[in-house]
Amino acid sequence: MKTILHIGAHRPATTSLQYYLRDCQSALQSRGVAFWGPWRTRGGMFSGIIPYSDGLHPVAQIDRARGRLAVQRAKLKKSGVHSLFISDENALGMMKDGVREAALYPAAGERMARFFAAFGGDDFEIALTIRDLDLYWASVLSFCIARGAPVPSPRRIDAIAAESRSWRHVIDDISCAMPGVPITVYPFEVFAGRPQAVLTHAVGCGAPRPLMDRWMNKTLTESDLKVLLDERGDRAARQLGTSDTRWMPFPPRAAAQLRARYAADLDWRSNGAAGRAKLARLPAPKHRLTLVRPGPAEPKTRGRPQHGIEKRHMAQPG
């Protein structure tokens, strides 16, 4: 049974992909494909891969996680599943940690080494979705502000723009932590709004049509952020306008610097990425999905706390 671990990143339509996969679980099962999303992995399945404080030694924690995963994967294989697609963007790291360090997933190598120990190399692959760095960081900062983080200072913005770490370094870290594990990179610019394409490319079988078009956790506009900050009495609201376009914290020169870094990343991957990762490619779609923001009946977030994978300790069978 092939296992594809989709480790994010955050903010390149990862939640929309997860909701598509959850919506289509019945159809996927008929195709021999199983899916675990954050509601499963953070419900105890990944407990102990990233150490938590409860008295157990980290080695004992990961031993338990390895056994738990082996049991659950064996059950799926026995039931006729040929591919298991797992998606949890917190596996790579937490958004707040990247903002605090002003660096792109600074602990990616250490975290992925522990996932490698938990899963092993038995028909195991990594999927990584990325996006242009200026839009990635703008979206991450907006998301964190909406959940109570302060508006970053100009010094913090400059530090993020000046940081040399890019997707290439993240891929290097993953490759070194998981020797021999194939890594496939899915650019947001190609795969956004195309969850079927991601699944088809990753699993190698036909994918069901989406039951509905979803655009989950859309980046807030400048006007959205201003209203939110006003409501909580934050004086930073005075610095924002009322534009209905996305909030962009980077001045033009810094944004151009980030875009140039991303272009260099794509060029590196297009030229083989030193054998460390392959770039998923698809022809341009004839018709892109028209994604809509969730209406009043749809939750605007996943409906669960944005905690890490190490918080909850019980895993359910099946």
C-alpha positions as CSV (number, residue, x, y, z in Angstrom):
1,M,0.0,0.0,0.0
2,K,1.4,3.3,-1.1
3,T,1.3,6.2,1.5
4,I,1.4,9.8,0.4
5,L,2.1,12.3,3.2
6,H,1.0,15.7,2.1
7,I,2.8,18.1,4.5
8,G,1.3,21.4,3.4
9,A,2.5,24.0,3.2
10,H,0.1,26.3,4.9
11,R,-2.0,28.8,2.7
12,P,-1.7,27.3,-0.8
13,A,-5.3,25.9,-0.9
14,T,-4.4,23.1,1.5
15,T,-7.6,23.3,3.5
16,S,-9.7,23.3,0.3
17,L,-7.9,20.1,-0.9
18,Q,-8.6,18.5,2.5
19,Y,-12.3,19.3,2.3
20,Y,-12.5,18.0,-1.2
21,L,-10.9,14.7,-0.1
22,R,-13.3,14.5,2.9
23,D,-16.3,15.2,0.8
24,C,-15.4,12.4,-1.6
25,Q,-14.4,9.7,0.9
26,S,-17.1,7.3,-0.2
27,A,-16.1,7.6,-3.8
28,L,-12.4,7.3,-2.9
29,Q,-13.0,4.1,-1.0
30,S,-14.6,2.5,-4.0
31,R,-11.3,3.3,-5.9
32,G,-9.2,1.8,-3.1
33,V,-8.0,5.1,-1.7
34,A,-8.2,6.1,1.9
35,F,-7.8,9.7,3.3
36,W,-6.7,11.0,6.7
37,G,-7.0,14.7,7.3
38,P,-6.2,16.9,10.3
39,W,-9.4,15.9,12.1
40,R,-7.9,12.4,12.1
41,T,-4.2,13.1,12.5
42,R,-4.7,15.6,15.3
43,G,-7.2,13.4,17.0
44,G,-4.3,11.2,18.2
45,M,-2.9,9.4,15.1
46,F,0.2,11.6,15.0
47,S,0.5,11.9,18.7
48,G,4.1,11.5,19.9
49,I,5.8,12.0,16.5
50,I,6.5,15.5,17.7
51,P,7.2,15.1,21.4
52,Y,4.8,16.4,24.0
53,S,5.3,16.7,27.7
54,D,3.7,13.9,29.7
55,G,6.6,12.1,31.3
56,L,7.3,9.7,28.4
57,H,10.8,9.9,26.8
58,P,10.6,11.2,23.2
59,V,11.9,7.8,21.9
60,A,9.1,6.0,23.7
61,Q,6.6,8.5,22.2
62,I,7.8,7.8,18.7
63,D,7.8,4.1,19.3
64,R,4.1,4.3,20.2
65,A,3.4,6.4,17.2
66,R,5.2,3.9,14.9
67,G,3.2,1.0,16.3
68,R,-0.1,2.9,16.0
69,L,0.5,3.8,12.4
70,A,1.6,0.3,11.5
71,V,-1.6,-1.2,13.0
72,Q,-3.9,1.3,11.2
73,R,-2.1,1.0,7.9
74,A,-2.2,-2.8,8.1
75,K,-6.0,-2.6,8.6
76,L,-6.4,-0.4,5.6
77,K,-4.3,-2.7,3.4
78,K,-6.2,-5.8,4.6
79,S,-9.5,-4.0,3.6
80,G,-8.2,-3.6,0.0
81,V,-6.9,0.0,0.1
82,H,-3.9,0.5,-2.3
83,S,-3.2,4.1,-1.5
84,L,-3.4,6.2,1.7
85,F,-3.4,10.0,1.2
86,I,-2.6,11.8,4.5
87,S,-2.7,15.6,4.7
88,D,-1.7,17.7,7.7
89,E,0.1,21.0,7.1
90,N,1.2,21.3,10.7
91,A,3.5,18.3,10.1
92,L,6.0,20.7,8.5
93,G,5.8,23.3,11.3
94,M,3.5,25.9,12.7
95,M,2.8,29.2,11.1
96,K,3.3,31.2,14.3
97,D,6.8,29.6,14.6
98,G,7.8,30.8,11.1
99,V,6.5,34.3,11.9
100,R,8.4,34.4,15.2
101,E,11.6,33.3,13.6
102,A,11.0,35.3,10.4
103,A,12.0,32.1,8.5
104,L,10.3,29.6,6.3
105,Y,9.7,26.4,8.3
106,P,12.9,26.6,10.3
107,A,12.4,23.2,12.0
108,A,11.4,21.3,8.9
109,G,14.4,19.0,9.0
110,E,14.0,18.0,12.6
111,R,10.3,17.4,12.3
112,M,10.6,15.4,9.1
113,A,13.3,13.2,10.6
114,R,10.8,12.2,13.3
115,F,8.1,11.5,10.7
116,F,10.6,9.4,8.8
117,A,11.2,7.3,11.9
118,A,7.5,6.9,12.4
119,F,6.6,5.9,8.9
120,G,9.8,4.4,7.5
121,G,10.5,4.2,3.8
122,D,8.0,1.4,2.9
123,D,6.3,2.7,-0.2
124,F,6.2,6.2,1.3
125,E,6.1,9.5,-0.5
126,I,6.0,13.2,0.3
127,A,3.8,15.8,-1.4
128,L,4.6,19.5,-0.8
129,T,2.4,22.4,-2.1
130,I,4.1,25.8,-2.4
131,R,3.3,29.3,-3.5
132,D,5.0,32.6,-4.4
133,L,6.8,33.8,-1.3
134,D,5.3,37.3,-1.1
135,L,1.8,35.9,-1.3
136,Y,2.6,33.1,1.1
137,W,3.9,35.4,3.8
138,A,1.1,38.0,3.3
139,S,-1.5,35.2,3.7
140,V,0.3,33.7,6.7
141,L,0.5,37.1,8.5
142,S,-3.1,37.9,7.7
143,F,-4.2,34.5,9.0
144,C,-2.3,34.9,12.2
145,I,-3.6,38.5,12.8
146,A,-7.1,37.2,12.4
147,R,-6.5,34.8,15.2
148,G,-5.1,37.3,17.7
149,A,-1.5,37.9,16.6
150,P,-0.3,41.6,16.5
151,V,0.2,43.3,13.2
152,P,3.9,42.8,12.4
153,S,6.2,45.8,12.8
154,P,8.1,47.2,9.8
155,R,11.2,45.7,11.3
156,R,9.6,42.2,11.3
157,I,8.4,42.7,7.7
158,D,11.9,43.7,6.7
159,A,13.4,40.7,8.5
160,I,11.0,38.3,6.6
161,A,11.8,39.9,3.3
162,A,15.6,39.8,3.9
163,E,15.6,36.1,5.1
164,S,17.4,34.0,2.5
165,R,15.6,30.8,3.4
166,S,13.3,29.7,0.6
167,W,11.4,26.6,-0.6
168,R,14.7,25.2,-1.9
169,H,16.1,25.1,1.6
170,V,12.9,23.5,2.9
171,I,13.1,20.8,0.3
172,D,16.8,20.2,1.1
173,D,15.9,19.8,4.8
174,I,13.1,17.3,3.9
175,S,15.4,15.3,1.6
176,C,18.2,15.1,4.1
177,A,15.8,14.0,6.9
178,M,14.1,11.4,4.7
179,P,16.8,9.7,2.6
180,G,15.4,7.9,-0.4
181,V,11.8,9.2,0.0
182,P,10.4,10.7,-3.2
183,I,9.3,14.3,-2.9
184,T,6.8,15.9,-5.3
185,V,6.3,19.6,-5.4
186,Y,2.9,21.0,-6.4
187,P,3.0,24.8,-7.3
188,F,-0.1,26.7,-6.1
189,E,-0.1,28.6,-9.4
190,V,-0.8,25.4,-11.3
191,F,-2.9,23.3,-8.8
192,A,-5.0,25.9,-7.0
193,G,-8.7,25.1,-7.5
194,R,-7.8,21.7,-9.0
195,P,-8.0,19.2,-6.1
196,Q,-8.8,16.4,-8.6
197,A,-5.5,17.1,-10.4
198,V,-3.5,16.8,-7.1
199,L,-5.1,13.5,-6.2
200,T,-4.8,12.0,-9.7
201,H,-1.1,13.0,-9.9
202,A,-0.3,11.8,-6.4
203,V,-2.3,8.5,-6.4
204,G,-2.2,7.7,-10.1
205,C,-5.9,6.9,-10.5
206,G,-9.0,8.7,-11.6
207,A,-10.4,11.2,-9.1
208,P,-14.0,11.9,-8.4
209,R,-15.5,15.3,-9.2
210,P,-15.9,17.7,-6.3
211,L,-19.3,17.6,-4.6
212,M,-19.1,21.4,-4.3
213,D,-16.6,24.1,-5.1
214,R,-14.9,25.3,-1.9
215,W,-12.5,28.1,-1.2
216,M,-11.7,27.7,2.5
217,N,-9.8,30.1,4.7
218,K,-9.5,32.7,2.0
219,T,-6.9,35.4,2.6
220,L,-8.5,38.5,4.2
221,T,-8.7,41.7,2.3
222,E,-7.3,45.0,3.7
223,S,-10.9,46.1,4.5
224,D,-11.6,42.8,6.3
225,L,-8.5,43.2,8.5
226,K,-9.3,46.8,9.2
227,V,-12.8,45.9,10.5
228,L,-11.4,43.0,12.5
229,L,-8.7,45.2,14.2
230,D,-11.2,48.0,14.8
231,E,-13.5,45.5,16.6
232,R,-10.8,44.5,19.0
233,G,-9.6,48.0,19.6
234,D,-6.2,47.7,17.9
235,R,-4.7,51.0,16.9
236,A,-3.0,49.3,14.0
237,A,-6.3,49.6,12.2
238,R,-5.5,53.2,11.5
239,Q,-2.7,52.1,9.2
240,L,-5.0,50.1,6.9
241,G,-7.3,51.3,4.1
242,T,-10.6,50.0,2.9
243,S,-9.4,48.3,-0.2
244,D,-11.2,45.0,-1.3
245,T,-7.9,43.6,-2.5
246,R,-5.6,41.4,-0.4
247,W,-3.6,43.0,2.3
248,M,0.0,43.2,1.2
249,P,2.4,44.1,4.1
250,F,5.5,44.2,1.9
251,P,6.6,47.4,0.1
252,P,7.1,46.9,-3.6
253,R,10.9,46.4,-3.4
254,A,10.6,43.7,-0.7
255,A,7.8,42.0,-2.6
256,A,9.9,41.9,-5.7
257,Q,12.8,40.4,-3.8
258,L,10.5,37.6,-2.5
259,R,9.1,37.0,-6.0
260,A,12.6,36.7,-7.4
261,R,13.6,34.2,-4.8
262,Y,10.5,32.1,-5.7
263,A,11.3,32.3,-9.4
264,A,14.8,31.0,-8.6
265,D,13.2,28.2,-6.6
266,L,11.0,27.2,-9.5
267,D,14.0,27.3,-11.9
268,W,16.0,25.1,-9.6
269,R,13.2,22.5,-9.4
270,S,12.6,22.7,-13.2
271,N,16.3,21.8,-13.7
272,G,16.0,18.7,-11.5
273,A,16.4,20.1,-8.0
274,A,19.7,18.3,-7.7
275,G,17.8,15.0,-7.8
276,R,16.0,15.9,-4.5
277,A,12.4,16.5,-5.7
278,K,10.3,16.4,-8.8
279,L,8.0,19.2,-10.0
280,A,4.5,18.1,-10.7
281,R,3.4,19.4,-14.1
282,L,0.0,19.6,-15.7
283,P,-1.3,21.3,-18.9
284,A,-3.3,24.4,-18.3
285,P,-6.9,23.6,-17.6
286,K,-9.5,24.4,-20.2
287,H,-11.8,25.7,-17.5
288,R,-10.7,26.6,-14.0
289,L,-13.1,26.0,-11.1
290,T,-14.9,29.1,-9.9
291,L,-14.3,28.9,-6.2
292,V,-16.5,30.7,-3.8
293,R,-16.1,31.8,-0.2
294,P,-18.2,29.8,2.3
295,G,-21.6,31.3,2.8
296,P,-23.4,31.6,6.1
297,A,-24.1,27.9,6.2
298,E,-20.5,27.0,5.7
299,P,-17.8,27.3,8.4
300,K,-15.2,29.8,7.5
301,T,-12.5,27.8,9.3
302,R,-12.1,24.1,9.7
303,G,-14.2,24.1,12.9
304,R,-11.4,22.9,15.0
305,P,-8.6,24.6,17.0
306,Q,-5.5,25.4,15.2
307,H,-3.3,23.3,17.4
308,G,-0.3,21.2,16.5
309,I,-0.4,17.5,15.9
310,E,1.1,16.6,19.3
311,K,-1.8,17.8,21.5
312,R,-4.2,14.9,21.5
313,H,-3.2,11.4,22.4
314,M,-6.0,8.9,21.5
315,A,-6.4,7.4,18.0
316,Q,-9.6,5.7,16.9
317,P,-9.4,2.4,14.9
318,G,-10.5,2.1,11.3
